[in-house]
């Protein structure tokens, strides 16, 4: 019976720690993906291909900047 309690408590601690860690990571991802509406202003009236091209250029510039 004691063995079963230990196994259950370890399992419960593991599940709780994984769930807390995953919620923390999801919060970080959500904060990172917030879009500022002012950033969308240059893309108004452009086609999808133009927007993708501009995004890739900016991404490349940011990569080489750091």
PDB file with SEQRES, HELIX, SHEET and CRYST1 records, atoms N, CA, C and O in Angstrom:
SEQRES   1 A   66  UNK UNK UNK UNK UNK UNK UNK UNK UNK UNK UNK UNK UNK          
SEQRES   2 A   66  UNK UNK UNK UNK UNK UNK UNK UNK UNK UNK UNK UNK UNK          
SEQRES   3 A   66  UNK UNK UNK UNK UNK UNK UNK UNK UNK UNK UNK UNK UNK          
SEQRES   4 A   66  UNK UNK UNK UNK UNK UNK UNK UNK UNK UNK UNK UNK UNK          
SEQRES   5 A   66  UNK UNK UNK UNK UNK UNK UNK UNK UNK UNK UNK UNK UNK          
SEQRES   6 A   66  UNK                                                          
HELIX    1 AA1 UNK A    2  UNK A   32  1                                  31    
HELIX    2 AA2 UNK A   37  UNK A   43  5                                   7    
HELIX    3 AA3 UNK A   48  UNK A   65  1                                  18    
CRYST1    1.000    1.000    1.000  90.00  90.00  90.00 P 1           1          
ATOM      1  N   UNK A   1       0.824  -1.205   0.000  1.00  0.00           N  
ATOM      2  CA  UNK A   1       0.000   0.000   0.000  1.00  0.00           C  
ATOM      3  C   UNK A   1       0.869   1.272   0.000  1.00  0.00           C  
ATOM      4  O   UNK A   1       0.572   2.242  -0.696  1.00  0.00           O  
ATOM      5  N   UNK A   2       1.947   1.240   0.796  1.00  0.00           N  
ATOM      6  CA  UNK A   2       2.835   2.398   0.836  1.00  0.00           C  
ATOM      7  C   UNK A   2       3.481   2.632  -0.524  1.00  0.00           C  
ATOM      8  O   UNK A   2       3.626   3.769  -0.976  1.00  0.00           O  
ATOM      9  N   UNK A   3       3.858   1.548  -1.157  1.00  0.00           N  
ATOM     10  CA  UNK A   3       4.481   1.636  -2.474  1.00  0.00           C  
ATOM     11  C   UNK A   3       3.529   2.295  -3.469  1.00  0.00           C  
ATOM     12  O   UNK A   3       3.943   3.131  -4.273  1.00  0.00           O  
ATOM     13  N   UNK A   4       2.263   1.919  -3.411  1.00  0.00           N  
ATOM     14  CA  UNK A   4       1.254   2.490  -4.303  1.00  0.00           C  
ATOM     15  C   UNK A   4       1.080   3.990  -4.046  1.00  0.00           C  
ATOM     16  O   UNK A   4       0.923   4.766  -4.989  1.00  0.00           O  
ATOM     17  N   UNK A   5       1.106   4.396  -2.777  1.00  0.00           N  
ATOM     18  CA  UNK A   5       0.989   5.820  -2.441  1.00  0.00           C  
ATOM     19  C   UNK A   5       2.174   6.614  -2.990  1.00  0.00           C  
ATOM     20  O   UNK A   5       2.004   7.708  -3.529  1.00  0.00           O  
ATOM     21  N   UNK A   6       3.374   6.052  -2.849  1.00  0.00           N  
ATOM     22  CA  UNK A   6       4.567   6.743  -3.349  1.00  0.00           C  
ATOM     23  C   UNK A   6       4.518   6.897  -4.864  1.00  0.00           C  
ATOM     24  O   UNK A   6       4.810   7.965  -5.402  1.00  0.00           O  
ATOM     25  N   UNK A   7       4.148   5.828  -5.537  1.00  0.00           N  
ATOM     26  CA  UNK A   7       4.066   5.878  -6.994  1.00  0.00           C  
ATOM     27  C   UNK A   7       3.014   6.889  -7.427  1.00  0.00           C  
ATOM     28  O   UNK A   7       3.245   7.665  -8.354  1.00  0.00           O  
ATOM     29  N   UNK A   8       1.871   6.887  -6.770  1.00  0.00           N  
ATOM     30  CA  UNK A   8       0.801   7.822  -7.118  1.00  0.00           C  
ATOM     31  C   UNK A   8       1.229   9.266  -6.855  1.00  0.00           C  
ATOM     32  O   UNK A   8       0.949  10.147  -7.668  1.00  0.00           O  
ATOM     33  N   UNK A   9       1.903   9.521  -5.730  1.00  0.00           N  
ATOM     34  CA  UNK A   9       2.320  10.895  -5.421  1.00  0.00           C  
ATOM     35  C   UNK A   9       3.384  11.383  -6.410  1.00  0.00           C  
ATOM     36  O   UNK A   9       3.366  12.545  -6.815  1.00  0.00           O  
ATOM     37  N   UNK A  10       4.303  10.507  -6.795  1.00  0.00           N  
ATOM     38  CA  UNK A  10       5.311  10.892  -7.789  1.00  0.00           C  
ATOM     39  C   UNK A  10       4.652  11.167  -9.136  1.00  0.00           C  
ATOM     40  O   UNK A  10       4.995  12.134  -9.817  1.00  0.00           O  
ATOM     41  N   UNK A  11       3.712  10.319  -9.514  1.00  0.00           N  
ATOM     42  CA  UNK A  11       2.987  10.516 -10.771  1.00  0.00           C  
ATOM     43  C   UNK A  11       2.216  11.832 -10.751  1.00  0.00           C  
ATOM     44  O   UNK A  11       2.231  12.579 -11.729  1.00  0.00           O  
ATOM     45  N   UNK A  12       1.544  12.116  -9.640  1.00  0.00           N  
ATOM     46  CA  UNK A  12       0.771  13.352  -9.520  1.00  0.00           C  
ATOM     47  C   UNK A  12       1.687  14.576  -9.586  1.00  0.00           C  
ATOM     48  O   UNK A  12       1.360  15.562 -10.247  1.00  0.00           O  
ATOM     49  N   UNK A  13       2.823  14.514  -8.910  1.00  0.00           N  
ATOM     50  CA  UNK A  13       3.773  15.633  -8.947  1.00  0.00           C  
ATOM     51  C   UNK A  13       4.301  15.847 -10.360  1.00  0.00           C  
ATOM     52  O   UNK A  13       4.461  16.984 -10.804  1.00  0.00           O  
ATOM     53  N   UNK A  14       4.569  14.761 -11.059  1.00  0.00           N  
ATOM     54  CA  UNK A  14       5.058  14.857 -12.432  1.00  0.00           C  
ATOM     55  C   UNK A  14       4.014  15.484 -13.351  1.00  0.00           C  
ATOM     56  O   UNK A  14       4.338  16.354 -14.160  1.00  0.00           O  
ATOM     57  N   UNK A  15       2.772  15.049 -13.230  1.00  0.00           N  
ATOM     58  CA  UNK A  15       1.694  15.596 -14.061  1.00  0.00           C  
ATOM     59  C   UNK A  15       1.490  17.078 -13.777  1.00  0.00           C  
ATOM     60  O   UNK A  15       1.339  17.872 -14.705  1.00  0.00           O  
ATOM     61  N   UNK A  16       1.485  17.454 -12.508  1.00  0.00           N  
ATOM     62  CA  UNK A  16       1.298  18.864 -12.157  1.00  0.00           C  
ATOM     63  C   UNK A  16       2.451  19.728 -12.666  1.00  0.00           C  
ATOM     64  O   UNK A  16       2.225  20.824 -13.179  1.00  0.00           O  
ATOM     65  N   UNK A  17       3.673  19.246 -12.528  1.00  0.00           N  
ATOM     66  CA  UNK A  17       4.810  20.047 -12.991  1.00  0.00           C  
ATOM     67  C   UNK A  17       4.793  20.203 -14.507  1.00  0.00           C  
ATOM     68  O   UNK A  17       5.103  21.278 -15.019  1.00  0.00           O  
ATOM     69  N   UNK A  18       4.438  19.153 -15.225  1.00  0.00           N  
ATOM     70  CA  UNK A  18       4.367  19.246 -16.686  1.00  0.00           C  
ATOM     71  C   UNK A  18       3.258  20.198 -17.112  1.00  0.00           C  
ATOM     72  O   UNK A  18       3.446  20.989 -18.037  1.00  0.00           O  
ATOM     73  N   UNK A  19       2.110  20.135 -16.453  1.00  0.00           N  
ATOM     74  CA  UNK A  19       1.007  21.023 -16.838  1.00  0.00           C  
ATOM     75  C   UNK A  19       1.338  22.482 -16.532  1.00  0.00           C  
ATOM     76  O   UNK A  19       1.003  23.367 -17.319  1.00  0.00           O  
ATOM     77  N   UNK A  20       1.986  22.743 -15.408  1.00  0.00           N  
ATOM     78  CA  UNK A  20       2.360  24.119 -15.073  1.00  0.00           C  
ATOM     79  C   UNK A  20       3.412  24.647 -16.047  1.00  0.00           C  
ATOM     80  O   UNK A  20       3.339  25.797 -16.479  1.00  0.00           O  
ATOM     81  N   UNK A  21       4.374  23.820 -16.387  1.00  0.00           N  
ATOM     82  CA  UNK A  21       5.416  24.233 -17.322  1.00  0.00           C  
ATOM     83  C   UNK A  21       4.840  24.505 -18.703  1.00  0.00           C  
ATOM     84  O   UNK A  21       5.218  25.479 -19.354  1.00  0.00           O  
ATOM     85  N   UNK A  22       3.929  23.651 -19.152  1.00  0.00           N  
ATOM     86  CA  UNK A  22       3.350  23.856 -20.479  1.00  0.00           C  
ATOM     87  C   UNK A  22       2.492  25.113 -20.516  1.00  0.00           C  
ATOM     88  O   UNK A  22       2.486  25.823 -21.522  1.00  0.00           O  
ATOM     89  N   UNK A  23       1.764  25.402 -19.433  1.00  0.00           N  
ATOM     90  CA  UNK A  23       0.962  26.628 -19.421  1.00  0.00           C  
ATOM     91  C   UNK A  23       1.868  27.858 -19.433  1.00  0.00           C  
ATOM     92  O   UNK A  23       1.529  28.866 -20.052  1.00  0.00           O  
ATOM     93  N   UNK A  24       3.013  27.786 -18.756  1.00  0.00           N  
ATOM     94  CA  UNK A  24       3.966  28.896 -18.757  1.00  0.00           C  
ATOM     95  C   UNK A  24       4.539  29.115 -20.155  1.00  0.00           C  
ATOM     96  O   UNK A  24       4.660  30.254 -20.606  1.00  0.00           O  
ATOM     97  N   UNK A  25       4.888  28.038 -20.835  1.00  0.00           N  
ATOM     98  CA  UNK A  25       5.434  28.145 -22.187  1.00  0.00           C  
ATOM     99  C   UNK A  25       4.386  28.704 -23.137  1.00  0.00           C  
ATOM    100  O   UNK A  25       4.713  29.536 -23.983  1.00  0.00           O  
ATOM    101  N   UNK A  26       3.140  28.272 -23.020  1.00  0.00           N  
ATOM    102  CA  UNK A  26       2.074  28.777 -23.884  1.00  0.00           C  
ATOM    103  C   UNK A  26       1.851  30.267 -23.638  1.00  0.00           C  
ATOM    104  O   UNK A  26       1.568  31.011 -24.577  1.00  0.00           O  
ATOM    105  N   UNK A  27       1.974  30.707 -22.394  1.00  0.00           N  
ATOM    106  CA  UNK A  27       1.828  32.131 -22.093  1.00  0.00           C  
ATOM    107  C   UNK A  27       2.943  32.923 -22.760  1.00  0.00           C  
ATOM    108  O   UNK A  27       2.702  33.995 -23.315  1.00  0.00           O  
ATOM    109  N   UNK A  28       4.162  32.399 -22.706  1.00  0.00           N  
ATOM    110  CA  UNK A  28       5.277  33.084 -23.366  1.00  0.00           C  
ATOM    111  C   UNK A  28       5.054  33.175 -24.865  1.00  0.00           C  
ATOM    112  O   UNK A  28       5.311  34.216 -25.469  1.00  0.00           O  
ATOM    113  N   UNK A  29       4.579  32.095 -25.468  1.00  0.00           N  
ATOM    114  CA  UNK A  29       4.323  32.101 -26.904  1.00  0.00           C  
ATOM    115  C   UNK A  29       3.220  33.093 -27.246  1.00  0.00           C  
ATOM    116  O   UNK A  29       3.314  33.804 -28.248  1.00  0.00           O  
ATOM    117  N   UNK A  30       2.182  33.148 -26.427  1.00  0.00           N  
ATOM    118  CA  UNK A  30       1.076  34.063 -26.692  1.00  0.00           C  
ATOM    119  C   UNK A  30       1.549  35.514 -26.608  1.00  0.00           C  
ATOM    120  O   UNK A  30       1.144  36.344 -27.422  1.00  0.00           O  
ATOM    121  N   UNK A  31       2.397  35.822 -25.638  1.00  0.00           N  
ATOM    122  CA  UNK A  31       2.916  37.183 -25.515  1.00  0.00           C  
ATOM    123  C   UNK A  31       3.774  37.548 -26.718  1.00  0.00           C  
ATOM    124  O   UNK A  31       3.810  38.706 -27.134  1.00  0.00           O  
ATOM    125  N   UNK A  32       4.452  36.576 -27.266  1.00  0.00           N  
ATOM    126  CA  UNK A  32       5.341  36.821 -28.392  1.00  0.00           C  
ATOM    127  C   UNK A  32       4.576  37.042 -29.694  1.00  0.00           C  
ATOM    128  O   UNK A  32       5.087  37.694 -30.605  1.00  0.00           O  
ATOM    129  N   UNK A  33       3.372  36.512 -29.795  1.00  0.00           N  
ATOM    130  CA  UNK A  33       2.628  36.552 -31.047  1.00  0.00           C  
ATOM    131  C   UNK A  33       1.612  37.695 -31.125  1.00  0.00           C  
ATOM    132  O   UNK A  33       0.806  37.734 -32.055  1.00  0.00           O  
ATOM    133  N   UNK A  34       1.638  38.609 -30.179  1.00  0.00           N  
ATOM    134  CA  UNK A  34       0.713  39.735 -30.200  1.00  0.00           C  
ATOM    135  C   UNK A  34       1.080  40.653 -31.363  1.00  0.00           C  
ATOM    136  O   UNK A  34       2.247  41.001 -31.540  1.00  0.00           O  
ATOM    137  N   UNK A  35       0.088  41.040 -32.147  1.00  0.00           N  
ATOM    138  CA  UNK A  35       0.327  41.876 -33.326  1.00  0.00           C  
ATOM    139  C   UNK A  35      -0.101  43.308 -33.019  1.00  0.00           C  
ATOM    140  O   UNK A  35      -1.225  43.552 -32.579  1.00  0.00           O  
ATOM    141  N   UNK A  36       0.793  44.232 -33.252  1.00  0.00           N  
ATOM    142  CA  UNK A  36       0.480  45.643 -33.115  1.00  0.00           C  
ATOM    143  C   UNK A  36      -0.194  46.088 -34.418  1.00  0.00           C  
ATOM    144  O   UNK A  36       0.353  45.871 -35.500  1.00  0.00           O  
ATOM    145  N   UNK A  37      -1.362  46.701 -34.324  1.00  0.00           N  
ATOM    146  CA  UNK A  37      -2.102  47.081 -35.529  1.00  0.00           C  
ATOM    147  C   UNK A  37      -1.351  48.112 -36.364  1.00  0.00           C  
ATOM    148  O   UNK A  37      -1.529  48.162 -37.581  1.00  0.00           O  
ATOM    149  N   UNK A  38      -0.516  48.933 -35.734  1.00  0.00           N  
ATOM    150  CA  UNK A  38       0.268  49.908 -36.491  1.00  0.00           C  
ATOM    151  C   UNK A  38       1.292  49.229 -37.395  1.00  0.00           C  
ATOM    152  O   UNK A  38       1.700  49.795 -38.409  1.00  0.00           O  
ATOM    153  N   UNK A  39       1.709  48.013 -37.026  1.00  0.00           N  
ATOM    154  CA  UNK A  39       2.655  47.281 -37.864  1.00  0.00           C  
ATOM    155  C   UNK A  39       1.994  46.787 -39.145  1.00  0.00           C  
ATOM    156  O   UNK A  39       2.687  46.501 -40.121  1.00  0.00           O  
ATOM    157  N   UNK A  40       0.678  46.683 -39.159  1.00  0.00           N  
ATOM    158  CA  UNK A  40      -0.029  46.178 -40.332  1.00  0.00           C  
ATOM    159  C   UNK A  40      -0.302  47.267 -41.365  1.00  0.00           C  
ATOM    160  O   UNK A  40      -0.687  46.961 -42.493  1.00  0.00           O  
ATOM    161  N   UNK A  41      -0.112  48.513 -41.001  1.00  0.00           N  
ATOM    162  CA  UNK A  41      -0.407  49.635 -41.893  1.00  0.00           C  
ATOM    163  C   UNK A  41       0.310  49.531 -43.244  1.00  0.00           C  
ATOM    164  O   UNK A  41      -0.329  49.766 -44.270  1.00  0.00           O  
ATOM    165  N   UNK A  42       1.601  49.191 -43.298  1.00  0.00           N  
ATOM    166  CA  UNK A  42       2.276  49.105 -44.607  1.00  0.00           C  
ATOM    167  C   UNK A  42       1.735  48.006 -45.513  1.00  0.00           C  
ATOM    168  O   UNK A  42       1.989  48.026 -46.718  1.00  0.00           O  
ATOM    169  N   UNK A  43       0.996  47.049 -44.961  1.00  0.00           N  
ATOM    170  CA  UNK A  43       0.532  45.911 -45.750  1.00  0.00           C  
ATOM    171  C   UNK A  43      -0.876  46.094 -46.318  1.00  0.00           C  
ATOM    172  O   UNK A  43      -1.362  45.227 -47.045  1.00  0.00           O  
ATOM    173  N   UNK A  44      -1.528  47.196 -46.002  1.00  0.00           N  
ATOM    174  CA  UNK A  44      -2.890  47.409 -46.509  1.00  0.00           C  
ATOM    175  C   UNK A  44      -2.876  47.563 -48.022  1.00  0.00           C  
ATOM    176  O   UNK A  44      -2.063  48.311 -48.565  1.00  0.00           O  
ATOM    177  N   UNK A  45      -3.769  46.863 -48.702  1.00  0.00           N  
ATOM    178  CA  UNK A  45      -3.899  46.968 -50.143  1.00  0.00           C  
ATOM    179  C   UNK A  45      -2.895  46.152 -50.932  1.00  0.00           C  
ATOM    180  O   UNK A  45      -2.870  46.246 -52.159  1.00  0.00           O  
ATOM    181  N   UNK A  46      -2.076  45.362 -50.280  1.00  0.00           N  
ATOM    182  CA  UNK A  46      -1.094  44.538 -50.989  1.00  0.00           C  
ATOM    183  C   UNK A  46      -1.624  43.119 -51.160  1.00  0.00           C  
ATOM    184  O   UNK A  46      -2.498  42.669 -50.420  1.00  0.00           O  
ATOM    185  N   UNK A  47      -1.083  42.438 -52.136  1.00  0.00           N  
ATOM    186  CA  UNK A  47      -1.470  41.041 -52.340  1.00  0.00           C  
ATOM    187  C   UNK A  47      -0.741  40.166 -51.321  1.00  0.00           C  
ATOM    188  O   UNK A  47       0.201  40.604 -50.661  1.00  0.00           O  
ATOM    189  N   UNK A  48      -1.197  38.937 -51.213  1.00  0.00           N  
ATOM    190  CA  UNK A  48      -0.601  38.005 -50.260  1.00  0.00           C  
ATOM    191  C   UNK A  48       0.873  37.760 -50.581  1.00  0.00           C  
ATOM    192  O   UNK A  48       1.701  37.666 -49.675  1.00  0.00           O  
ATOM    193  N   UNK A  49       1.195  37.659 -51.858  1.00  0.00           N  
ATOM    194  CA  UNK A  49       2.576  37.405 -52.263  1.00  0.00           C  
ATOM    195  C   UNK A  49       3.493  38.570 -51.886  1.00  0.00           C  
ATOM    196  O   UNK A  49       4.620  38.362 -51.438  1.00  0.00           O  
ATOM    197  N   UNK A  50       2.994  39.807 -52.075  1.00  0.00           N  
ATOM    198  CA  UNK A  50       3.794  40.980 -51.711  1.00  0.00           C  
ATOM    199  C   UNK A  50       4.049  41.021 -50.205  1.00  0.00           C  
ATOM    200  O   UNK A  50       5.146  41.354 -49.758  1.00  0.00           O  
ATOM    201  N   UNK A  51       3.036  40.683 -49.443  1.00  0.00           N  
ATOM    202  CA  UNK A  51       3.183  40.689 -47.985  1.00  0.00           C  
ATOM    203  C   UNK A  51       4.189  39.626 -47.553  1.00  0.00           C  
ATOM    204  O   UNK A  51       5.026  39.877 -46.686  1.00  0.00           O  
ATOM    205  N   UNK A  52       4.108  38.441 -48.156  1.00  0.00           N  
ATOM    206  CA  UNK A  52       5.049  37.370 -47.815  1.00  0.00           C  
ATOM    207  C   UNK A  52       6.469  37.783 -48.169  1.00  0.00           C  
ATOM    208  O   UNK A  52       7.395  37.553 -47.391  1.00  0.00           O  
ATOM    209  N   UNK A  53       6.648  38.391 -49.333  1.00  0.00           N  
ATOM    210  CA  UNK A  53       7.981  38.836 -49.750  1.00  0.00           C  
ATOM    211  C   UNK A  53       8.538  39.874 -48.779  1.00  0.00           C  
ATOM    212  O   UNK A  53       9.703  39.800 -48.390  1.00  0.00           O  
ATOM    213  N   UNK A  54       7.713  40.832 -48.391  1.00  0.00           N  
ATOM    214  CA  UNK A  54       8.150  41.868 -47.450  1.00  0.00           C  
ATOM    215  C   UNK A  54       8.501  41.255 -46.095  1.00  0.00           C  
ATOM    216  O   UNK A  54       9.489  41.634 -45.466  1.00  0.00           O  
ATOM    217  N   UNK A  55       7.677  40.305 -45.659  1.00  0.00           N  
ATOM    218  CA  UNK A  55       7.935  39.642 -44.379  1.00  0.00           C  
ATOM    219  C   UNK A  55       9.275  38.905 -44.410  1.00  0.00           C  
ATOM    220  O   UNK A  55      10.038  38.964 -43.446  1.00  0.00           O  
ATOM    221  N   UNK A  56       9.560  38.219 -45.506  1.00  0.00           N  
ATOM    222  CA  UNK A  56      10.815  37.478 -45.615  1.00  0.00           C  
ATOM    223  C   UNK A  56      12.017  38.415 -45.642  1.00  0.00           C  
ATOM    224  O   UNK A  56      13.067  38.092 -45.086  1.00  0.00           O  
ATOM    225  N   UNK A  57      11.871  39.577 -46.288  1.00  0.00           N  
ATOM    226  CA  UNK A  57      12.957  40.559 -46.310  1.00  0.00           C  
ATOM    227  C   UNK A  57      13.239  41.084 -44.907  1.00  0.00           C  
ATOM    228  O   UNK A  57      14.393  41.185 -44.491  1.00  0.00           O  
ATOM    229  N   UNK A  58      12.180  41.414 -44.188  1.00  0.00           N  
ATOM    230  CA  UNK A  58      12.342  41.932 -42.826  1.00  0.00           C  
ATOM    231  C   UNK A  58      12.951  40.862 -41.930  1.00  0.00           C  
ATOM    232  O   UNK A  58      13.816  41.154 -41.105  1.00  0.00           O  
ATOM    233  N   UNK A  59      12.499  39.632 -42.092  1.00  0.00           N  
ATOM    234  CA  UNK A  59      13.022  38.526 -41.301  1.00  0.00           C  
ATOM    235  C   UNK A  59      14.516  38.344 -41.551  1.00  0.00           C  
ATOM    236  O   UNK A  59      15.284  38.107 -40.619  1.00  0.00           O  
ATOM    237  N   UNK A  60      14.921  38.456 -42.810  1.00  0.00           N  
ATOM    238  CA  UNK A  60      16.332  38.319 -43.173  1.00  0.00           C  
ATOM    239  C   UNK A  60      17.143  39.464 -42.566  1.00  0.00           C  
ATOM    240  O   UNK A  60      18.240  39.239 -42.054  1.00  0.00           O  
ATOM    241  N   UNK A  61      16.616  40.686 -42.618  1.00  0.00           N  
ATOM    242  CA  UNK A  61      17.319  41.837 -42.056  1.00  0.00           C  
ATOM    243  C   UNK A  61      17.488  41.686 -40.549  1.00  0.00           C  
ATOM    244  O   UNK A  61      18.547  41.997 -40.003  1.00  0.00           O  
ATOM    245  N   UNK A  62      16.440  41.207 -39.876  1.00  0.00           N  
ATOM    246  CA  UNK A  62      16.536  41.011 -38.429  1.00  0.00           C  
ATOM    247  C   UNK A  62      17.561  39.937 -38.103  1.00  0.00           C  
ATOM    248  O   UNK A  62      18.292  40.054 -37.120  1.00  0.00           O  
ATOM    249  N   UNK A  63      17.618  38.894 -38.919  1.00  0.00           N  
ATOM    250  CA  UNK A  63      18.568  37.804 -38.676  1.00  0.00           C  
ATOM    251  C   UNK A  63      20.003  38.306 -38.787  1.00  0.00           C  
ATOM    252  O   UNK A  63      20.844  37.978 -37.950  1.00  0.00           O  
ATOM    253  N   UNK A  64      20.280  39.092 -39.809  1.00  0.00           N  
ATOM    254  CA  UNK A  64      21.639  39.580 -40.000  1.00  0.00           C  
ATOM    255  C   UNK A  64      21.975  40.748 -39.077  1.00  0.00           C  
ATOM    256  O   UNK A  64      23.149  41.068 -38.888  1.00  0.00           O  
ATOM    257  N   UNK A  65      20.959  41.388 -38.500  1.00  0.00           N  
ATOM    258  CA  UNK A  65      21.193  42.503 -37.590  1.00  0.00           C  
ATOM    259  C   UNK A  65      21.806  42.009 -36.283  1.00  0.00           C  
ATOM    260  O   UNK A  65      22.697  42.650 -35.727  1.00  0.00           O  
ATOM    261  N   UNK A  66      21.325  40.868 -35.798  1.00  0.00           N  
ATOM    262  CA  UNK A  66      21.832  40.328 -34.532  1.00  0.00           C  
ATOM    263  C   UNK A  66      22.908  39.369 -34.846  1.00  0.00           C  
ATOM    264  O   UNK A  66      23.494  38.779 -33.938  1.00  0.00           O  
TER     265      UNK A  66                                                      
END                                                                             
